[in-house]
Amino acid sequence: MKLRHERKYLVANNKLDDLRKRFIPFLYPDLFAQETEGKTQYTVRSIYFDSVDFNALSEKKEGVENRLKLRIRGYNTYFPGCEVFLEIKRKYGNLIAKNRAITSYDFLEKTLLTGELVDYSGKNTKNMKDDASRFLFHLHREAQKPVNTVVYEREAYHGKFDPEVRITFDKNIRAVVNPELRNLFCNRGLVYIWDEAFILEIKYHTPEMPTWAKSIVHEFELRHEALSKFASVFENVKVAPFHIKN
Protein backbone atom coordinates (compact mmCIF):
# COMPACT_ATOMS: atom_id res chain seq x y z
CA MET A 1 0.00 0.00 0.00
CA LYS A 2 1.72 3.12 -1.29
CA LEU A 3 1.31 6.44 0.52
CA ARG A 4 0.98 9.70 -1.37
CA HIS A 5 0.22 13.37 -0.89
CA GLU A 6 -3.01 14.65 -2.40
CA ARG A 7 -3.64 18.40 -2.74
CA LYS A 8 -7.04 19.66 -3.87
CA TYR A 9 -8.08 23.08 -5.14
CA LEU A 10 -11.56 24.36 -6.01
CA VAL A 11 -11.13 26.48 -9.15
CA ALA A 12 -13.60 28.61 -11.12
CA ASN A 13 -14.50 27.12 -14.49
CA ASN A 14 -13.35 30.24 -16.34
CA LYS A 15 -9.76 29.49 -15.29
CA LEU A 16 -9.71 25.96 -16.71
CA ASP A 17 -8.29 26.71 -20.17
CA ASP A 18 -5.49 28.95 -18.86
CA LEU A 19 -4.61 26.53 -16.08
CA ARG A 20 -4.50 23.59 -18.50
CA LYS A 21 -2.19 25.49 -20.86
CA ARG A 22 0.25 26.18 -18.02
CA PHE A 23 0.29 22.56 -16.85
CA ILE A 24 0.43 20.79 -20.24
CA PRO A 25 4.18 21.34 -20.96
CA PHE A 26 4.98 19.30 -17.82
CA LEU A 27 2.50 16.48 -18.47
CA TYR A 28 1.49 13.65 -20.74
CA PRO A 29 -2.06 12.23 -21.00
CA ASP A 30 -3.25 9.32 -18.91
CA LEU A 31 -3.03 6.18 -21.06
CA PHE A 32 -6.50 5.02 -20.00
CA ALA A 33 -8.23 8.27 -20.93
CA GLN A 34 -10.16 8.61 -24.18
CA GLU A 35 -9.71 11.66 -26.37
CA THR A 36 -12.85 13.78 -26.43
CA GLU A 37 -12.90 17.21 -28.06
CA GLY A 38 -9.13 17.35 -27.91
CA LYS A 39 -9.01 16.43 -24.22
CA THR A 40 -8.08 13.10 -22.63
CA GLN A 41 -10.81 12.31 -20.13
CA TYR A 42 -13.18 9.70 -18.79
CA THR A 43 -16.24 9.59 -16.57
CA VAL A 44 -15.72 8.50 -12.95
CA ARG A 45 -18.66 6.98 -11.07
CA SER A 46 -18.44 6.23 -7.34
CA ILE A 47 -20.97 4.89 -4.87
CA TYR A 48 -19.90 5.78 -1.32
CA PHE A 49 -20.87 3.82 1.78
CA ASP A 50 -21.38 4.79 5.39
CA SER A 51 -22.84 3.37 8.57
CA VAL A 52 -26.34 4.11 9.85
CA ASP A 53 -24.74 6.63 12.25
CA PHE A 54 -22.70 8.20 9.43
CA ASN A 55 -19.37 7.51 11.13
CA ALA A 56 -17.29 8.26 8.02
CA LEU A 57 -19.04 11.58 7.45
CA SER A 58 -18.68 12.54 11.13
CA GLU A 59 -14.97 11.68 11.16
CA LYS A 60 -14.43 13.81 8.05
CA LYS A 61 -16.23 16.81 9.57
CA GLU A 62 -14.38 16.42 12.87
CA GLY A 63 -11.01 16.21 11.11
CA VAL A 64 -10.06 12.79 12.47
CA GLU A 65 -6.51 12.24 11.19
CA ASN A 66 -6.62 8.49 10.55
CA ARG A 67 -9.83 7.43 8.84
CA LEU A 68 -11.17 5.49 5.87
CA LYS A 69 -14.15 5.35 3.57
CA LEU A 70 -15.53 2.66 1.28
CA ARG A 71 -16.65 3.10 -2.31
CA ILE A 72 -17.50 1.16 -5.45
CA ARG A 73 -15.94 2.81 -8.51
CA GLY A 74 -16.79 2.34 -12.17
CA TYR A 75 -15.89 4.21 -15.33
CA ASN A 76 -17.69 5.64 -18.34
CA THR A 77 -20.80 3.65 -19.35
CA TYR A 78 -22.17 0.20 -18.65
CA PHE A 79 -21.57 -2.79 -20.90
CA PRO A 80 -22.13 -6.49 -20.08
CA GLY A 81 -19.22 -7.83 -18.06
CA CYS A 82 -17.73 -4.40 -17.28
CA GLU A 83 -15.47 -4.20 -14.26
CA VAL A 84 -15.86 -2.15 -11.12
CA PHE A 85 -13.52 -1.65 -8.20
CA LEU A 86 -14.00 -2.21 -4.49
CA GLU A 87 -11.95 0.54 -2.88
CA ILE A 88 -10.92 1.59 0.60
CA LYS A 89 -9.53 5.12 0.64
CA ARG A 90 -7.43 5.69 3.75
CA LYS A 91 -6.16 8.94 5.20
CA TYR A 92 -3.18 9.07 7.56
CA GLY A 93 -2.72 12.71 8.51
CA ASN A 94 -1.56 14.40 5.29
CA LEU A 95 -1.05 11.13 3.43
CA ILE A 96 -3.45 9.05 1.35
CA ALA A 97 -3.44 5.32 0.54
CA LYS A 98 -5.83 3.05 -1.30
CA ASN A 99 -6.80 -0.64 -1.24
CA ARG A 100 -8.42 -1.85 -4.46
CA ALA A 101 -9.90 -5.05 -5.92
CA ILE A 102 -11.74 -5.82 -9.16
CA THR A 103 -15.02 -7.59 -9.73
CA SER A 104 -17.71 -7.77 -12.42
CA TYR A 105 -20.46 -5.18 -12.10
CA ASP A 106 -23.06 -7.76 -13.15
CA PHE A 107 -22.20 -9.82 -10.04
CA LEU A 108 -21.50 -6.92 -7.67
CA GLU A 109 -24.34 -7.65 -5.27
CA LYS A 110 -23.25 -11.29 -5.08
CA THR A 111 -19.66 -10.20 -4.40
CA LEU A 112 -20.72 -7.97 -1.52
CA LEU A 113 -22.88 -10.74 -0.08
CA THR A 114 -20.50 -13.71 -0.43
CA GLY A 115 -17.04 -12.17 -0.90
CA GLU A 116 -16.60 -14.01 -4.20
CA LEU A 117 -14.79 -11.85 -6.77
CA VAL A 118 -15.84 -12.31 -10.38
CA ASP A 119 -12.83 -11.30 -12.47
CA TYR A 120 -12.70 -12.11 -16.17
CA SER A 121 -9.49 -10.19 -16.78
CA GLY A 122 -7.12 -12.10 -14.51
CA LYS A 123 -6.04 -8.83 -12.91
CA ASN A 124 -6.85 -9.78 -9.32
CA THR A 125 -3.56 -10.55 -7.58
CA LYS A 126 -3.33 -12.03 -4.08
CA ASN A 127 -2.95 -8.48 -2.75
CA MET A 128 -6.16 -7.45 -4.48
CA LYS A 129 -8.01 -10.43 -3.03
CA ASP A 130 -6.74 -9.45 0.40
CA ASP A 131 -7.95 -5.90 -0.26
CA ALA A 132 -11.38 -7.27 -1.17
CA SER A 133 -11.47 -9.11 2.17
CA ARG A 134 -10.59 -5.87 3.96
CA PHE A 135 -13.35 -4.03 2.11
CA LEU A 136 -15.93 -6.65 3.05
CA PHE A 137 -14.73 -6.72 6.66
CA HIS A 138 -15.37 -2.98 7.07
CA LEU A 139 -18.59 -3.15 5.05
CA HIS A 140 -20.18 -5.84 7.20
CA ARG A 141 -18.69 -4.88 10.55
CA GLU A 142 -20.57 -1.55 10.53
CA ALA A 143 -23.43 -2.73 8.28
CA GLN A 144 -22.51 0.03 5.85
CA LYS A 145 -24.91 0.91 3.05
CA PRO A 146 -24.75 3.15 -0.06
CA VAL A 147 -25.32 6.79 0.90
CA ASN A 148 -24.45 8.74 -2.24
CA THR A 149 -23.23 8.47 -5.81
CA VAL A 150 -20.74 10.99 -7.22
CA VAL A 151 -20.14 11.33 -10.98
CA TYR A 152 -17.75 13.60 -12.87
CA GLU A 153 -15.56 13.89 -15.94
CA ARG A 154 -11.86 13.54 -15.15
CA GLU A 155 -9.10 14.98 -17.30
CA ALA A 156 -6.04 13.02 -16.18
CA TYR A 157 -2.31 13.48 -16.76
CA HIS A 158 1.03 12.19 -15.47
CA GLY A 159 4.23 14.17 -14.94
CA LYS A 160 6.85 14.05 -17.71
CA PHE A 161 9.73 14.17 -15.23
CA ASP A 162 8.13 11.86 -12.67
CA PRO A 163 5.30 9.60 -13.96
CA GLU A 164 4.06 9.07 -10.39
CA VAL A 165 3.04 12.73 -10.27
CA ARG A 166 -0.61 12.91 -11.28
CA ILE A 167 -2.64 15.98 -12.21
CA THR A 168 -6.40 15.74 -12.65
CA PHE A 169 -9.18 18.19 -13.48
CA ASP A 170 -12.51 16.87 -12.12
CA LYS A 171 -15.33 18.63 -13.94
CA ASN A 172 -19.13 18.65 -13.94
CA ILE A 173 -19.25 17.12 -10.46
CA ARG A 174 -22.75 15.87 -9.75
CA ALA A 175 -24.36 13.54 -7.25
CA VAL A 176 -27.43 11.85 -5.88
CA VAL A 177 -28.12 10.60 -2.34
CA ASN A 178 -29.45 7.22 -1.23
CA PRO A 179 -28.48 5.32 -4.40
CA GLU A 180 -28.87 1.66 -5.24
CA LEU A 181 -26.01 -0.49 -6.51
CA ARG A 182 -27.81 -1.24 -9.74
CA ASN A 183 -27.87 2.49 -10.58
CA LEU A 184 -24.12 3.16 -10.63
CA PHE A 185 -24.24 3.83 -14.38
CA CYS A 186 -27.54 5.71 -14.26
CA ASN A 187 -27.60 9.51 -14.71
CA ARG A 188 -31.14 10.02 -13.44
CA GLY A 189 -31.51 12.40 -10.49
CA LEU A 190 -27.94 13.70 -10.49
CA VAL A 191 -27.55 17.25 -9.15
CA TYR A 192 -24.49 19.48 -9.63
CA ILE A 193 -22.46 19.99 -6.46
CA TRP A 194 -20.37 22.85 -7.85
CA ASP A 195 -21.91 24.14 -11.07
CA GLU A 196 -19.37 26.93 -11.58
CA ALA A 197 -16.16 25.23 -10.44
CA PHE A 198 -13.99 22.16 -10.89
CA ILE A 199 -11.48 20.41 -8.63
CA LEU A 200 -7.79 20.37 -9.45
CA GLU A 201 -5.95 17.51 -7.73
CA ILE A 202 -2.16 17.23 -7.52
CA LYS A 203 -0.92 13.82 -6.33
CA TYR A 204 2.71 13.00 -5.61
CA HIS A 205 4.77 10.49 -3.58
CA THR A 206 7.77 12.71 -2.82
CA PRO A 207 7.95 14.74 0.42
CA GLU A 208 7.49 18.01 -1.49
CA MET A 209 5.22 18.97 -4.36
CA PRO A 210 7.20 19.31 -7.63
CA THR A 211 8.58 22.81 -8.05
CA TRP A 212 6.83 23.38 -11.39
CA ALA A 213 3.45 22.45 -9.92
CA LYS A 214 3.99 24.61 -6.86
CA SER A 215 4.89 27.54 -9.12
CA ILE A 216 1.67 27.22 -11.11
CA VAL A 217 -0.41 26.99 -7.92
CA HIS A 218 1.16 30.24 -6.72
CA GLU A 219 0.76 31.93 -10.09
CA PHE A 220 -2.98 31.28 -10.12
CA GLU A 221 -3.27 32.07 -6.38
CA LEU A 222 -4.96 28.75 -5.68
CA ARG A 223 -5.79 27.81 -2.10
CA HIS A 224 -5.43 24.25 -0.88
CA GLU A 225 -8.66 22.98 0.69
CA ALA A 226 -9.69 19.79 2.47
CA LEU A 227 -12.24 19.04 -0.23
CA SER A 228 -14.25 15.84 -0.09
CA LYS A 229 -16.70 14.99 -2.87
CA PHE A 230 -18.25 12.40 -0.55
CA ALA A 231 -18.96 14.92 2.23
CA SER A 232 -19.81 17.83 -0.06
CA VAL A 233 -22.81 15.97 -1.44
CA PHE A 234 -24.62 16.43 1.87
CA GLU A 235 -23.67 20.12 2.02
CA ASN A 236 -24.73 21.00 -1.54
CA VAL A 237 -27.49 18.54 -2.49
CA LYS A 238 -30.47 19.69 -0.47
CA VAL A 239 -31.50 16.31 0.89
CA ALA A 240 -30.80 15.40 4.50
CA PRO A 241 -28.63 12.26 4.90
CA PHE A 242 -30.92 10.63 7.40
CA HIS A 243 -32.73 7.86 5.58
CA ILE A 244 -30.65 5.08 4.09
CA LYS A 245 -32.50 2.56 1.98
CA ASN A 246 -32.48 -0.98 3.32
DOFI-858513 format. One record per residue (C-alpha): chain; x, y, z; residue number from 1; residue in three letters. Coordinates in nm, 4 decimals. Each point is the difference from the previous one (the first is absolute). Example, Ala and Ser with C-alpha at 12.3 -4.5 7.8 and 13.67 -1.06 7.14 Angstrom:
// residues 2
(node 'A' (1.2300 -0.4500 0.7800) 1 'ALA')
(node 'A' (0.1370 0.3440 -0.0660) 2 'SER')
// end
This chain:
// residues 246
(node 'A' (0.0000 0.0000 0.0000) 1 'MET')
(node 'A' (0.1720 0.3122 -0.1288) 2 'LYS')
(node 'A' (-0.0405 0.3321 0.1811) 3 'LEU')
(node 'A' (-0.0338 0.3257 -0.1890) 4 'ARG')
(node 'A' (-0.0754 0.3670 0.0479) 5 'HIS')
(node 'A' (-0.3231 0.1283 -0.1516) 6 'GLU')
(node 'A' (-0.0635 0.3743 -0.0340) 7 'ARG')
(node 'A' (-0.3397 0.1262 -0.1123) 8 'LYS')
(node 'A' (-0.1044 0.3426 -0.1274) 9 'TYR')
(node 'A' (-0.3473 0.1274 -0.0872) 10 'LEU')
(node 'A' (0.0430 0.2122 -0.3134) 11 'VAL')
(node 'A' (-0.2468 0.2131 -0.1972) 12 'ALA')
(node 'A' (-0.0907 -0.1490 -0.3369) 13 'ASN')
(node 'A' (0.1153 0.3122 -0.1856) 14 'ASN')
(node 'A' (0.3586 -0.0755 0.1055) 15 'LYS')
(node 'A' (0.0057 -0.3531 -0.1420) 16 'LEU')
(node 'A' (0.1420 0.0758 -0.3457) 17 'ASP')
(node 'A' (0.2800 0.2239 0.1310) 18 'ASP')
(node 'A' (0.0875 -0.2425 0.2779) 19 'LEU')
(node 'A' (0.0114 -0.2939 -0.2419) 20 'ARG')
(node 'A' (0.2307 0.1905 -0.2362) 21 'LYS')
(node 'A' (0.2444 0.0685 0.2834) 22 'ARG')
(node 'A' (0.0040 -0.3620 0.1170) 23 'PHE')
(node 'A' (0.0136 -0.1774 -0.3384) 24 'ILE')
(node 'A' (0.3749 0.0559 -0.0725) 25 'PRO')
(node 'A' (0.0801 -0.2043 0.3138) 26 'PHE')
(node 'A' (-0.2485 -0.2825 -0.0647) 27 'LEU')
(node 'A' (-0.1006 -0.2824 -0.2266) 28 'TYR')
(node 'A' (-0.3548 -0.1426 -0.0258) 29 'PRO')
(node 'A' (-0.1192 -0.2911 0.2086) 30 'ASP')
(node 'A' (0.0225 -0.3141 -0.2147) 31 'LEU')
(node 'A' (-0.3476 -0.1150 0.1060) 32 'PHE')
(node 'A' (-0.1724 0.3249 -0.0933) 33 'ALA')
(node 'A' (-0.1930 0.0337 -0.3246) 34 'GLN')
(node 'A' (0.0445 0.3049 -0.2191) 35 'GLU')
(node 'A' (-0.3139 0.2120 -0.0065) 36 'THR')
(node 'A' (-0.0053 0.3430 -0.1632) 37 'GLU')
(node 'A' (0.3775 0.0137 0.0159) 38 'GLY')
(node 'A' (0.0115 -0.0916 0.3688) 39 'LYS')
(node 'A' (0.0933 -0.3335 0.1591) 40 'THR')
(node 'A' (-0.2725 -0.0782 0.2495) 41 'GLN')
(node 'A' (-0.2376 -0.2613 0.1338) 42 'TYR')
(node 'A' (-0.3055 -0.0110 0.2223) 43 'THR')
(node 'A' (0.0512 -0.1094 0.3619) 44 'VAL')
(node 'A' (-0.2941 -0.1521 0.1881) 45 'ARG')
(node 'A' (0.0224 -0.0750 0.3735) 46 'SER')
(node 'A' (-0.2529 -0.1332 0.2469) 47 'ILE')
(node 'A' (0.1069 0.0883 0.3545) 48 'TYR')
(node 'A' (-0.0972 -0.1955 0.3097) 49 'PHE')
(node 'A' (-0.0502 0.0964 0.3613) 50 'ASP')
(node 'A' (-0.1463 -0.1416 0.3185) 51 'SER')
(node 'A' (-0.3500 0.0739 0.1281) 52 'VAL')
(node 'A' (0.1593 0.2523 0.2397) 53 'ASP')
(node 'A' (0.2049 0.1568 -0.2821) 54 'PHE')
(node 'A' (0.3326 -0.0690 0.1696) 55 'ASN')
(node 'A' (0.2084 0.0751 -0.3106) 56 'ALA')
(node 'A' (-0.1753 0.3320 -0.0571) 57 'LEU')
(node 'A' (0.0359 0.0958 0.3679) 58 'SER')
(node 'A' (0.3713 -0.0855 0.0032) 59 'GLU')
(node 'A' (0.0540 0.2130 -0.3110) 60 'LYS')
(node 'A' (-0.1799 0.2992 0.1518) 61 'LYS')
(node 'A' (0.1844 -0.0391 0.3304) 62 'GLU')
(node 'A' (0.3368 -0.0202 -0.1760) 63 'GLY')
(node 'A' (0.0957 -0.3426 0.1353) 64 'VAL')
(node 'A' (0.3547 -0.0542 -0.1280) 65 'GLU')
(node 'A' (-0.0111 -0.3751 -0.0638) 66 'ASN')
(node 'A' (-0.3206 -0.1066 -0.1712) 67 'ARG')
(node 'A' (-0.1345 -0.1938 -0.2967) 68 'LEU')
(node 'A' (-0.2978 -0.0144 -0.2295) 69 'LYS')
(node 'A' (-0.1381 -0.2688 -0.2291) 70 'LEU')
(node 'A' (-0.1116 0.0442 -0.3590) 71 'ARG')
(node 'A' (-0.0854 -0.1937 -0.3145) 72 'ILE')
(node 'A' (0.1563 0.1645 -0.3062) 73 'ARG')
(node 'A' (-0.0856 -0.0472 -0.3656) 74 'GLY')
(node 'A' (0.0901 0.1877 -0.3159) 75 'TYR')
(node 'A' (-0.1801 0.1424 -0.3013) 76 'ASN')
(node 'A' (-0.3106 -0.1987 -0.1012) 77 'THR')
(node 'A' (-0.1373 -0.3451 0.0703) 78 'TYR')
(node 'A' (0.0602 -0.2992 -0.2248) 79 'PHE')
(node 'A' (-0.0562 -0.3700 0.0817) 80 'PRO')
(node 'A' (0.2916 -0.1340 0.2023) 81 'GLY')
(node 'A' (0.1483 0.3429 0.0781) 82 'CYS')
(node 'A' (0.2264 0.0200 0.3014) 83 'GLU')
(node 'A' (-0.0391 0.2052 0.3148) 84 'VAL')
(node 'A' (0.2341 0.0502 0.2916) 85 'PHE')
(node 'A' (-0.0477 -0.0556 0.3712) 86 'LEU')
(node 'A' (0.2049 0.2748 0.1612) 87 'GLU')
(node 'A' (0.1030 0.1051 0.3476) 88 'ILE')
(node 'A' (0.1390 0.3529 0.0043) 89 'LYS')
(node 'A' (0.2095 0.0564 0.3106) 90 'ARG')
(node 'A' (0.1270 0.3254 0.1449) 91 'LYS')
(node 'A' (0.2983 0.0128 0.2360) 92 'TYR')
(node 'A' (0.0459 0.3641 0.0950) 93 'GLY')
(node 'A' (0.1158 0.1696 -0.3216) 94 'ASN')
(node 'A' (0.0518 -0.3280 -0.1859) 95 'LEU')
(node 'A' (-0.2400 -0.2077 -0.2085) 96 'ILE')
(node 'A' (0.0008 -0.3727 -0.0807) 97 'ALA')
(node 'A' (-0.2395 -0.2270 -0.1841) 98 'LYS')
(node 'A' (-0.0968 -0.3687 0.0057) 99 'ASN')
(node 'A' (-0.1619 -0.1215 -0.3219) 100 'ARG')
(node 'A' (-0.1483 -0.3202 -0.1460) 101 'ALA')
(node 'A' (-0.1834 -0.0766 -0.3241) 102 'ILE')
(node 'A' (-0.3284 -0.1771 -0.0567) 103 'THR')
(node 'A' (-0.2688 -0.0176 -0.2688) 104 'SER')
(node 'A' (-0.2757 0.2584 0.0321) 105 'TYR')
(node 'A' (-0.2591 -0.2577 -0.1057) 106 'ASP')
(node 'A' (0.0860 -0.2057 0.3114) 107 'PHE')
(node 'A' (0.0699 0.2891 0.2373) 108 'LEU')
(node 'A' (-0.2846 -0.0721 0.2401) 109 'GLU')
(node 'A' (0.1091 -0.3648 0.0186) 110 'LYS')
(node 'A' (0.3591 0.1094 0.0676) 111 'THR')
(node 'A' (-0.1063 0.2226 0.2887) 112 'LEU')
(node 'A' (-0.2151 -0.2764 0.1441) 113 'LEU')
(node 'A' (0.2374 -0.2969 -0.0350) 114 'THR')
(node 'A' (0.3463 0.1535 -0.0478) 115 'GLY')
(node 'A' (0.0438 -0.1837 -0.3301) 116 'GLU')
(node 'A' (0.1809 0.2157 -0.2564) 117 'LEU')
(node 'A' (-0.1045 -0.0456 -0.3614) 118 'VAL')
(node 'A' (0.3009 0.1010 -0.2087) 119 'ASP')
(node 'A' (0.0126 -0.0816 -0.3695) 120 'TYR')
(node 'A' (0.3215 0.1928 -0.0617) 121 'SER')
(node 'A' (0.2370 -0.1915 0.2268) 122 'GLY')
(node 'A' (0.1073 0.3267 0.1607) 123 'LYS')
(node 'A' (-0.0802 -0.0951 0.3590) 124 'ASN')
(node 'A' (0.3284 -0.0763 0.1737) 125 'THR')
(node 'A' (0.0228 -0.1479 0.3499) 126 'LYS')
(node 'A' (0.0384 0.3549 0.1329) 127 'ASN')
(node 'A' (-0.3212 0.1024 -0.1725) 128 'MET')
(node 'A' (-0.1852 -0.2971 0.1442) 129 'LYS')
(node 'A' (0.1276 0.0978 0.3438) 130 'ASP')
(node 'A' (-0.1208 0.3552 -0.0664) 131 'ASP')
(node 'A' (-0.3436 -0.1371 -0.0904) 132 'ALA')
(node 'A' (-0.0094 -0.1846 0.3333) 133 'SER')
(node 'A' (0.0890 0.3241 0.1794) 134 'ARG')
(node 'A' (-0.2760 0.1842 -0.1854) 135 'PHE')
(node 'A' (-0.2581 -0.2626 0.0940) 136 'LEU')
(node 'A' (0.1193 -0.0061 0.3609) 137 'PHE')
(node 'A' (-0.0637 0.3732 0.0417) 138 'HIS')
(node 'A' (-0.3223 -0.0169 -0.2024) 139 'LEU')
(node 'A' (-0.1587 -0.2690 0.2153) 140 'HIS')
(node 'A' (0.1492 0.0963 0.3349) 141 'ARG')
(node 'A' (-0.1883 0.3327 -0.0024) 142 'GLU')
(node 'A' (-0.2857 -0.1178 -0.2246) 143 'ALA')
(node 'A' (0.0920 0.2758 -0.2430) 144 'GLN')
(node 'A' (-0.2403 0.0883 -0.2804) 145 'LYS')
(node 'A' (0.0159 0.2241 -0.3107) 146 'PRO')
(node 'A' (-0.0566 0.3642 0.0964) 147 'VAL')
(node 'A' (0.0868 0.1950 -0.3148) 148 'ASN')
(node 'A' (0.1224 -0.0268 -0.3568) 149 'THR')
(node 'A' (0.2489 0.2519 -0.1414) 150 'VAL')
(node 'A' (0.0600 0.0331 -0.3759) 151 'VAL')
(node 'A' (0.2384 0.2276 -0.1885) 152 'TYR')
(node 'A' (0.2197 0.0287 -0.3068) 153 'GLU')
(node 'A' (0.3693 -0.0346 0.0790) 154 'ARG')
(node 'A' (0.2765 0.1435 -0.2153) 155 'GLU')
(node 'A' (0.3054 -0.1958 0.1115) 156 'ALA')
(node 'A' (0.3733 0.0462 -0.0573) 157 'TYR')
(node 'A' (0.3343 -0.1286 0.1288) 158 'HIS')
(node 'A' (0.3201 0.1979 0.0529) 159 'GLY')
(node 'A' (0.2612 -0.0128 -0.2766) 160 'LYS')
(node 'A' (0.2883 0.0128 0.2474) 161 'PHE')
(node 'A' (-0.1599 -0.2310 0.2564) 162 'ASP')
(node 'A' (-0.2824 -0.2267 -0.1291) 163 'PRO')
(node 'A' (-0.1242 -0.0525 0.3569) 164 'GLU')
(node 'A' (-0.1027 0.3662 0.0125) 165 'VAL')
(node 'A' (-0.3643 0.0172 -0.1017) 166 'ARG')
(node 'A' (-0.2034 0.3079 -0.0930) 167 'ILE')
(node 'A' (-0.3761 -0.0248 -0.0435) 168 'THR')
(node 'A' (-0.2782 0.2452 -0.0832) 169 'PHE')
(node 'A' (-0.3322 -0.1317 0.1362) 170 'ASP')
(node 'A' (-0.2828 0.1754 -0.1821) 171 'LYS')
(node 'A' (-0.3800 0.0025 0.0003) 172 'ASN')
(node 'A' (-0.0116 -0.1529 0.3475) 173 'ILE')
(node 'A' (-0.3497 -0.1255 0.0712) 174 'ARG')
(node 'A' (-0.1617 -0.2326 0.2494) 175 'ALA')
(node 'A' (-0.3069 -0.1689 0.1376) 176 'VAL')
(node 'A' (-0.0688 -0.1247 0.3534) 177 'VAL')
(node 'A' (-0.1332 -0.3382 0.1118) 178 'ASN')
(node 'A' (0.0973 -0.1907 -0.3171) 179 'PRO')
(node 'A' (-0.0387 -0.3661 -0.0844) 180 'GLU')
(node 'A' (0.2855 -0.2144 -0.1265) 181 'LEU')
(node 'A' (-0.1799 -0.0746 -0.3236) 182 'ARG')
(node 'A' (-0.0059 0.3723 -0.0838) 183 'ASN')
(node 'A' (0.3748 0.0668 -0.0048) 184 'LEU')
(node 'A' (-0.0114 0.0671 -0.3750) 185 'PHE')
(node 'A' (-0.3308 0.1887 0.0114) 186 'CYS')
(node 'A' (-0.0055 0.3797 -0.0440) 187 'ASN')
(node 'A' (-0.3537 0.0508 0.1269) 188 'ARG')
(node 'A' (-0.0377 0.2384 0.2943) 189 'GLY')
(node 'A' (0.3576 0.1294 0.0007) 190 'LEU')
(node 'A' (0.0388 0.3553 0.1332) 191 'VAL')
(node 'A' (0.3056 0.2227 -0.0475) 192 'TYR')
(node 'A' (0.2038 0.0511 0.3165) 193 'ILE')
(node 'A' (0.2087 0.2861 -0.1385) 194 'TRP')
(node 'A' (-0.1540 0.1288 -0.3221) 195 'ASP')
(node 'A' (0.2536 0.2793 -0.0513) 196 'GLU')
(node 'A' (0.3217 -0.1699 0.1145) 197 'ALA')
(node 'A' (0.2166 -0.3070 -0.0449) 198 'PHE')
(node 'A' (0.2509 -0.1749 0.2259) 199 'ILE')
(node 'A' (0.3692 -0.0042 -0.0821) 200 'LEU')
(node 'A' (0.1842 -0.2859 0.1720) 201 'GLU')
(node 'A' (0.3787 -0.0283 0.0206) 202 'ILE')
(node 'A' (0.1239 -0.3404 0.1197) 203 'LYS')
(node 'A' (0.3630 -0.0829 0.0713) 204 'TYR')
(node 'A' (0.2057 -0.2501 0.2029) 205 'HIS')
(node 'A' (0.3002 0.2216 0.0769) 206 'THR')
(node 'A' (0.0185 0.2028 0.3238) 207 'PRO')
(node 'A' (-0.0467 0.3271 -0.1910) 208 'GLU')
(node 'A' (-0.2269 0.0966 -0.2870) 209 'MET')
(node 'A' (0.1984 0.0331 -0.3271) 210 'PRO')
(node 'A' (0.1373 0.3507 -0.0426) 211 'THR')
(node 'A' (-0.1741 0.0572 -0.3336) 212 'TRP')
(node 'A' (-0.3382 -0.0940 0.1473) 213 'ALA')
(node 'A' (0.0538 0.2166 0.3060) 214 'LYS')
(node 'A' (0.0905 0.2931 -0.2260) 215 'SER')
(node 'A' (-0.3229 -0.0318 -0.1997) 216 'ILE')
(node 'A' (-0.2080 -0.0237 0.3189) 217 'VAL')
(node 'A' (0.1577 0.3256 0.1209) 218 'HIS')
(node 'A' (-0.0400 0.1684 -0.3377) 219 'GLU')
(node 'A' (-0.3747 -0.0650 -0.0023) 220 'PHE')
(node 'A' (-0.0286 0.0794 0.3737) 221 'GLU')
(node 'A' (-0.1686 -0.3324 0.0702) 222 'LEU')
(node 'A' (-0.0834 -0.0935 0.3574) 223 'ARG')
(node 'A' (0.0364 -0.3565 0.1224) 224 'HIS')
(node 'A' (-0.3235 -0.1262 0.1573) 225 'GLU')
(node 'A' (-0.1025 -0.3195 0.1775) 226 'ALA')
(node 'A' (-0.2557 -0.0746 -0.2698) 227 'LEU')
(node 'A' (-0.2004 -0.3207 0.0139) 228 'SER')
(node 'A' (-0.2448 -0.0844 -0.2775) 229 'LYS')
(node 'A' (-0.1556 -0.2591 0.2317) 230 'PHE')
(node 'A' (-0.0708 0.2522 0.2778) 231 'ALA')
(node 'A' (-0.0852 0.2908 -0.2291) 232 'SER')
(node 'A' (-0.3002 -0.1860 -0.1381) 233 'VAL')
(node 'A' (-0.1803 0.0460 0.3311) 234 'PHE')
(node 'A' (0.0946 0.3686 0.0147) 235 'GLU')
(node 'A' (-0.1056 0.0880 -0.3553) 236 'ASN')
(node 'A' (-0.2761 -0.2455 -0.0948) 237 'VAL')
(node 'A' (-0.2981 0.1145 0.2016) 238 'LYS')
(node 'A' (-0.1032 -0.3378 0.1361) 239 'VAL')
(node 'A' (0.0700 -0.0911 0.3607) 240 'ALA')
(node 'A' (0.2166 -0.3139 0.0401) 241 'PRO')
(node 'A' (-0.2290 -0.1627 0.2501) 242 'PHE')
(node 'A' (-0.1803 -0.2768 -0.1820) 243 'HIS')
(node 'A' (0.2073 -0.2790 -0.1495) 244 'ILE')
(node 'A' (-0.1849 -0.2520 -0.2103) 245 'LYS')
(node 'A' (0.0024 -0.3531 0.1340) 246 'ASN')
// end
